[in-house]
Amino acid sequence: MSITRAQNYQKRGGGLQQVSLSDAAGAVGGRAAELIALDDALNGLAALDEQQARVVELRFFGGLTIEETAEVLGISHATVERDWRAARAWLRREMTREPHES
């Protein structure tokens, strides 16, 4: 099976648009407040329940499955599911809370 130059071009991102670093920083800047809020919320969760915070880190940022997270943390599948569900609810509440609601 022979791969043509056009296929290689597409495979290597040939059709992608180049973006300067300053343009990319501007695009991320709009999400900076969201990222800071998420970091604050995760730190708050870790202060309340370190294991739930670790589950979020492994599942959301690490991309691990429930089974992989259970293995890494040395806890049961059911515990990971319970912690994941509780942590998501807690984070959702924290992320949507008005600043004056403490």
KENUBA-19339 format. One record per residue: residue in one letter; x, z, y of N, C-alpha, C in turn. Coordinates in steps of 0.2 Angstrom, whole numbers, padded with zeros to 4 digits, always signed. Atoms other than C-alpha are relative to their C-alpha. Layout:
N
aXZYXZYXZY ...
//
This chain:
102
m+0004+0000-0006+0000+0000+0000+0004+0000+0006 s-0005+0001-0006+0008-0006+0016-0004+0003+0006 i+0003-0002-0006+0004+0003+0033+0002-0004+0005 t-0001+0004-0006+0003-0008+0048+0003+0004+0006 r-0002-0003-0006+0011-0005+0064-0006+0003+0004 a+0006-0002-0004-0006-0003+0072-0003+0007-0003 q+0003-0006+0003-0011+0010+0059+0005+0006+0002 n-0004-0005-0001+0005+0020+0062+0000+0002+0008 y+0001-0002-0007+0002+0019+0081-0006+0004+0001 q+0006-0004+0000-0015+0026+0079+0001+0007-0003 k-0001-0006+0004-0009+0039+0066+0004+0005+0005 r-0004-0004-0004+0004+0045+0079-0002+0002+0007 g+0003-0001-0006-0008+0047+0093+0001-0005+0005 g-0001+0006-0005-0005+0030+0101-0005-0001+0005 g+0006+0001-0004-0022+0030+0109-0001+0006+0005 l+0001-0006-0004-0020+0047+0117+0002-0001+0007 q-0002+0000-0007-0019+0049+0136+0005+0005+0001 q-0005-0005-0002-0004+0057+0143-0002+0004+0006 v+0002-0004-0005-0007+0072+0154+0006+0004+0002 s-0006-0003-0003+0006+0080+0166-0001+0008-0002 l+0000-0007+0001+0010+0099+0164-0004+0003+0005 s+0003-0003-0006+0003+0103+0181-0008-0002-0001 d+0007+0001+0001-0014+0094+0176-0002+0004-0006 a+0002-0004+0005-0014+0103+0160-0001+0008+0002 a+0000-0007-0002-0011+0120+0168-0007+0001+0004 g+0006+0000-0004-0026+0116+0180-0006+0000-0004 a+0005+0000+0005-0037+0113+0165-0001+0007-0003 v+0000-0006+0003-0033+0129+0157-0002+0006+0005 g+0001-0005-0005-0034+0139+0174-0007+0002+0000 g+0007-0001+0000-0053+0137+0173-0002+0005-0005 r+0002-0004+0006-0053+0147+0157+0004+0006+0000 a-0005-0006+0000-0040+0160+0162-0004+0006+0001 a+0004-0006+0000-0054+0172+0167-0003+0002-0006 e+0003-0001+0007-0062+0170+0150+0005+0003-0004 l-0005-0002+0005-0046+0173+0141+0002+0007+0002 i-0001-0007-0002-0042+0189+0152-0005+0004-0003 a+0005-0004+0002-0059+0195+0148+0000+0001-0008 l-0001-0001+0008-0057+0192+0129+0006+0005-0001 d-0006-0005+0002-0040+0201+0129-0002+0007+0002 d+0003-0007-0001-0048+0216+0138-0005+0002-0005 a+0005-0002+0005-0062+0216+0126+0003+0002-0007 l-0004-0001+0006-0050+0215+0111+0004+0007+0000 n-0003-0006-0001-0040+0229+0118-0005+0006+0000 g+0005-0006+0001-0056+0240+0120-0002+0001-0007 l+0002-0001+0007-0061+0236+0102+0006+0003-0004 a-0005-0003+0003-0044+0240+0096+0001+0008+0001 a+0000-0007-0002-0045+0257+0105-0006+0004-0004 l+0006-0003+0003-0062+0260+0096+0001+0000-0008 d+0000+0002+0007-0058+0252+0079+0006-0005-0001 e-0005+0005+0001-0041+0245+0075-0001-0005-0005 q+0001+0005+0005-0046+0237+0059-0005-0005+0002 q+0004+0005-0003-0060+0228+0067+0004-0005+0004 a-0004+0005-0004-0048+0221+0080+0004-0004-0004 r-0005+0004+0005-0036+0216+0066-0004-0006-0003 v+0004+0005+0003-0050+0207+0057-0002-0006+0005 v+0001+0005-0005-0054+0197+0073+0006-0004+0001 e-0006+0003-0001-0036+0193+0076+0001-0005-0006 l-0002+0004+0006-0034+0186+0058-0005-0005-0001 r+0005+0005+0001-0051+0177+0057+0000-0005+0006 f+0001+0004-0006-0052+0170+0075+0006-0004+0002 f-0007+0003-0002-0034+0167+0080+0004-0002-0006 g-0004+0002+0006-0026+0166+0063-0003-0005-0005 g+0004+0005+0004-0040+0155+0055+0000+0002-0007 l+0001-0002+0007-0040+0166+0039-0007+0000-0002 t+0007-0001+0003-0055+0166+0028-0001+0007-0001 i+0002-0007+0002-0064+0182+0023+0004+0002-0006 e-0004-0002+0005-0055+0182+0007+0008+0001+0002 e-0007+0000-0003-0038+0179+0015+0001+0007+0004 t-0001-0006-0005-0041+0193+0028+0000+0006-0004 a+0000-0006+0005-0046+0205+0014+0006+0001-0003 e-0006-0001+0003-0030+0202+0005+0005+0002+0005 v-0005-0002-0004-0019+0203+0020-0001+0008+0002 l+0001-0007-0002-0027+0220+0026-0001+0005-0006 g+0001-0005+0006-0029+0227+0008-0007+0003+0000 i+0007-0003+0000-0048+0230+0010-0004-0005-0004 s+0005+0004+0004-0063+0223+0001-0003-0006+0004 h+0004+0006-0003-0072+0207+0005-0006+0002+0004 a+0006-0003-0003-0088+0217+0009+0002+0003+0007 t-0002-0003-0006-0078+0227+0022+0002-0004+0005 v-0002+0005-0005-0071+0212+0030-0006-0003+0003 e+0006+0003-0003-0088+0204+0032-0004+0005+0004 r+0003-0005-0004-0095+0221+0039+0004+0001+0006 d-0004-0001-0006-0081+0223+0051+0000-0006+0005 w+0000+0007-0003-0081+0204+0056-0007+0000+0004 r+0007+0001-0003-0100+0205+0060-0001+0006+0005 a+0001-0005-0005-0099+0222+0069+0005-0002+0006 a-0004+0002-0005-0084+0216+0079-0002-0006+0005 r+0003+0005-0003-0092+0200+0084-0005+0002+0005 a+0005-0003-0004-0107+0209+0090+0002+0004+0006 w-0003-0004-0005-0097+0221+0100+0004-0004+0005 l-0004+0004-0005-0086+0208+0108-0005-0004+0004 r+0005+0004-0004-0101+0197+0113-0004+0005+0005 r+0003-0004-0005-0109+0212+0121+0005+0002+0006 e-0005-0001-0006-0093+0216+0131+0001-0006+0004 m-0002+0006-0004-0090+0198+0136-0006-0002+0004 t+0006+0002-0004-0108+0196+0143-0002+0006+0004 r+0001-0005-0004-0108+0213+0151+0002-0001+0007 e-0002+0001-0007-0109+0213+0170+0005+0005+0002 p-0005-0004-0001-0094+0221+0178-0002+0007+0002 h+0002-0007-0002-0104+0236+0185-0003+0004-0006 e+0003-0003+0006-0110+0240+0168+0005+0003-0004 s-0006-0003+0004-0097+0252+0161-0003+0006-0004 
//
